[in-house]
Amino acid sequence: MNPAAVIALANLQRRRRWDTAPRAPLLNLPGARRALAGEGLPADGLTQDDLPALARLCDAVSELGDCLALRRLPASQAVGVLNELASGCTGTTQLSVSGHALRGNVDWRDPDPVAGLARRTMQEFDGVDTSRLRQCQREECDLLFFDRTRSRTQRWHAENPCGWLERQRRRRAHS
């Protein structure tokens, strides 16, 4: 399973290569909607009142992602934030017929968009191979990524700019 929501939320407020100042996409509603939509996350139904909870969610996911990527014990406070934010979600199991098989499906009802993101993030944390969760090894970058390589040796979140810049730095150091 690819933890898309985990990675997106963990990196949402982290600096990118084009940022000149620390990121703050969650200060206003249009910025938060743009940031979520840019990461492929649902932003419909998000209100100004949801922004503090969304910021708490991003901080908690970022902290948990760092702990897992750096192979540290996850912080219980961050786990508590996720549990608190997703506590209003309810699921109903329904049985359906698919071809010649029966399938049990869960129909989720989320009280607000942040609770839905927290629930989805918790489900992804539950099903992900945490040994593939990594932090970019370029010194100036701290973005998280999911290592999809067969050999589990991916070092940078992206070839451009981090891989290219790191190799360029090493070449100049040897010259």
ABEGO torsion letter per residue (X at the ends): XBBAAAAAAAAAABBBAABABBBBAAABAAAAAAAAAAAGBBABGBBAAAAAAAAAAAAAAAAAAAAAAAGBBBBAAAAAAAAAAAAABBBBBBBBBBEABBBBBBBBBBABAAAAAAAAAAAAAAABBAAABBBBABAABABBBBBABAAGABABABAOAAAAAAAAAAAAAAX
